[in-house]
Amino acid sequence: MVALTAADAGAASSPNSRGVMTRWRNIERSLAEPSPFIYAATPTTMRKISLP
């Protein structure tokens, strides 16, 4: 799962889609990982969230 975590991520606006588009290659690369996984994505960063 990739969660959009920017302050405006809940808004249906262009800044939200900008975050997805700027991280798209990172999102595609994460699909090669074994599940389960969670990433937090903003327009400038993408970080893995460790699961218990």
Helices and strands as residue ranges (DSSP letters): E 2-4, H 14-22, H 24-30, E 38-41, E 46-49
